[in-house]
Amino acid sequence: MKKVLGMGNALTDILLQIDNDNILLSLNLPKGGMQLINTERSEQISAAVSEFNKIMATGGSASNTINGITKLGMNAGFVGKIGKDDIGLFFTNDSVNNGVEPQLLLSETPSGRCIVLVSPDSERTLCTYLGAACELEAGDLNPEMFVGYHIFHIEGYLVQNHDLIRTAVKMAKEAGLKVSIDLASYNVVEANLDFLHEIVNEYVDIVFANEEEARAFTGKEPKEALIHISDHCDIAVVKVGKEGSYIKSGDKHVQIKPRLANAIDTTGAGDLYAAGFLYGLANDYSLEVCGEIGSLVSGNVVEVLGAKMTDAVWEEIHAEIRKIVN
């Protein structure tokens, strides 16, 4: 069986469902945005939302993808950095409990966490304290980390660290892995455009982007962006929300319909789409089947708070996958 290795920010999500958006206004948080915050700001926001019930789960884009892959029944590992604290211990234990093979480095800095404020309309506002997560660096990597894996998946949130990404993709290709990247955020794409073009051209086999990220990467609308991206990698995927997703590889062009869902929280939707797609790809399924599995998994995760689903939901997903592949 093929195996997938992920690398990303090792963050623990702290999810809170707010009853209205006034709290966002009072904290000066742009609804639907993602803000990097320092320790003081993290404590301020935590105090302001202390009345709301919270759910904790391992998070971070690539971590969500890897957790999804293991829940689909495939072996997967994760490379990241955590602090020597309770949140770091939670991240490690939760990863192991989800079947992930953790390759976690330790730091004296507190572990990263992401406060996710979910509005009544399911839009989420993210406040991210990176902490130890952002200290992952090129010197932490070694070729042995990639041995036994077949696909290497990285999140776009790491691309500010050019040396880390360049070292990682070189090691992955030298070990014979396919390289996958989720562009993750349009503002990160805009800030690192030249570097991303270089990496995609030279090392990346699979690119995931939503329409905003695709526009930032190419300057084009989704269908034209798909063509542009596919000219520079083996497989391009552009997700267009309620319209589904577009996939292109060489001359093959596929449109995937979305799964109709009662969305309450979009956290992890793109990450779980990547999980389903990469699971399908590792099983040598067609692009259509890969896309359908991606759509199925992402359509289920928006119906729960956070990026983690119950075993009962995963059983239903497995049943649907059996129908798709047979």
N, C-alpha and C positions, 0 to 999 in steps of 0.2 A: 504493500500500500504506500502511495506517495505521502509525503509530509510537507507541511507549510511552516515556514519560520517568519515571524513578524518582528518588527522593530519599531518602537515608538515611545511616546511619553507615558511612563508608568504612573497613571493618575487614578485616584479613587474618586468616583463620582458620589457627590452628596446631593441627592435629588429632593426637591421640595416643591409640592404642588401649591401654588399661591392662589388665593380666592379672587384676586383682582390685580390690576396692573399698577395700582397706586404705589405699591412698595417699590416698583421699578423707578417711578418718577422721584420718589423721596430719596432713593439712593443714587439718582442720576445714572441709571443703567439703560442704555438704548435697547429696547425690546428686540429680541431675536439676534442680538449681537454676541460677540465673544470678546471679553476684556481680560487682559493679563493683569493680575493684581499682586501687590506685595503683601507681606505678613500683616501689616496694620490694616490694610483695606479688607483683607480676608476676615480678620477678627470683627471689623465693623459690620460687614454684611452678615456674618454668622449671628451676631447679636441681634440684628434687625429682623431676622427671619426665624428666631428661636422658637416662636409660637407654633410654627408649622411642623407637621410630622416629617421626618426625614428617612430616606432609604439610602443605604450605602451599597456600592457595588464597584468592582474593578472597572475602570474606564480608560479613556484614551482611545483614539481612533483605531490604531492597529491592534491594540489589546481587545477591543470589542470584536474586531474581525476574527482574530485568532480564537477567542472564546466561542464565537459562532461556529467556526470550522470544527472545533472539538465536539460541540453539541450535535453537529451533523454526522459525527462518527468517524472523523479523520484525525490522525495524530498531528499535533501542531505545537510549536514552541514560541517563546516570546523573549526578546532581548530588551531590557530597560534598566533604569537605575532608581532605587528607592532609598529612603532614609532609615536609620536604625530606630524606628519608633512604632507606635501602635498601628498607624495607618499603613506603614510599610509592611508590617506583619500581616495585616488584614489583606493587603494586595497579594502577598505571597500565598497565603492560605486559600484565598478565594480562587486564585488562578489554579492552584493544585486541585482544589475541589471540582473545578470545571474541566479537569483533564488536560490542562496546559502544562507543558514542560518549561518551567521558568528558568531563564538564564539571567538572573537579576544581580546587578552590581550594587554595592552598598556605598552610601555617602553619609557624612556627618550632618548634612543639611536635612531639614525636615522633608518628609515625603510630599510629593505633589498631590494636589487635590483640585477638583472642579466642582464648584457650587452651581447646580443647575436649577434655575427657577422656572418652573413650568406654568405658563399662563392658562386660563380656562379654555382658550381656543387652541391649545396644544403647542403653541409656539414656545421655544425654550430660549432662555437668556443665560449665557455661560460666563462665569467668573472664575478664571483659572489661575491658581497659584502653582507654578511649575516646580518650585523647590528643587529637590534632588533630581527630578525627572530630566530637567534641562542640562544637567551636568554630564550626561552621557556623551562621550567624546571618542574620537577615532582611536586613541590609545587603549580604550577599553575592549576593542574588538580583536579577535584572533581567528585565523582560518578554521580552527577546530569547531567553532560555533556553528558553522554552516554544513558540517559533515552530516550526511544522512538525510538532508532535506532536498526538496525538489523545486519549491517555489519560495521566493523571498519577497515579502510584502512590507512596504514601508509607508508611513503616513506623511502627508505633505507638511504637517506641522513641524517636522524636523529639519526642513530644508534650509532654515536660516543657518544651520551649522554645515557649511559646504564641505568641510574636511571630513566630517563624520559620514555624510551621505556618500561622498565620492569613494571613501575607503570601503564602506559597507558594500556598495554595488560592485566594486572591483573584486572584492573577496567572494561575493556571491557568484559572479560570472566565472571567476577562476575555478570555483567549486562545481560549476556546471548547472547552477540554478537559473530558472527563469525569474526575472525581476518584475514586480508589480508595484505601482505607486498609486495612491489615492491623493489627488491634489488638495483635498481637505478644506481649503479656504481661499476665496478669491483674493483677499488682501495679501495673503502669504504668497500667492502666485504672482501678483503684481510686483511685490517687493523683491522677488527672486527670479524674475522672468528669464533673464539670460542664462542663469545657472540651470534652471529647469529645462530649458531648451537643450542645453548641452547634455545633461544627464539622460533625458529621454532619447535623444538622438544616438547616444553612444552605448547606453546600458539597459534601458527599460524595454520590456517586452509587452507589458499590459498597463494601460493608463485608465483610471477611473476619474470622472469629473462630473459635477452637476453643471447646469447650464451657465451659472455665474462664473464658475471656475473655468469652464471651457471658453467662455467669452474673454476672460482675463488672459488665458493662455494663448488664444488665437486672434482675438479681436473680431470674432465671427459669431453668428447665431448658431444654435445647436447642430443642425444638419450639416452646415458648412464647416463648423468647428470639428465635427466628427471626422469628416474627410481629411481635414488638415492634420489632425492628431494621428490618424491612421497611416498617414504618409511617413511617419517618423517612428512607428512601433508596430509590433505584430497585431495587437488587438487594442482597439479604442472603444471605450464605453462612455456615453454621455447620458446622464440621467435627467429626465425632464419632469419630475414630480408626478402630478396626476395624469400626465400623458405617457408615463412609462419610461422606457429607455431605448436608446439607439446603440447598436453594436456594429462595428465594422472591422473586418480582417481581410486584407487583400481585396479581392473583388466581391467578397461576400458581405452583404449588408442586411441586418436584421432589426426589426422593430419589435419590442416586447411591450405587451399591454400591462398596465399596472394591476395589482391585486386590489380590488375594492376593499377599503378598510374604514373602520370607525376610529379615526386617529384621535388619540388624546395626548400624545407626546412624540415628537419626531426625533428625539435623541437616539442616535445610533442607526437611523434608517439607512444611510449611505454605507456605514461600516458593515451592516448585516447584509446589504446587497452584495458587497464585495466578498463576504464570507460565502454566500450561496454560489456566487459566480465562480470563485476560485475552487470551491469544493467540486463543482461540476467539471471545471477544466482539469483538475487533478484526476478525475475519473474518466477523462477522455470523452466526455459528452459533447454533443454539438453545441454551437454557439447559442442556438435557440433554447436548448435545454438549460444551459448555463444561465442564460438571462431569465428564464422562467423560474428557476430555483432562487436566483437572486431576488426577483420580484416577490416571490412567495415569502421568503424569510423577512425581507424588509417590510412587506405589507403586514406581517404579524407583529413585528416589534413596535410599530407605531400605535398599537392597540393597548400597550402596557406602559407603565411609568418606568422610564429608564431603558437601558439596552439589554437587560436580562429578562428571559422568559422562563416560565415554569416548565417542569418536566412534562406536564400534560400538554402544554402548547407544542413543545418539541415533538411529542409523539404524534400530534396531529400533522405537524410539518412533515415528519418522516412518511406518514401515510400518503400525503399529497405528492411527495417526491416520488414515491413508488408508482403512482398513477402517471406522473409526468414522464418517467424514464421507460415505462413499459408500453 
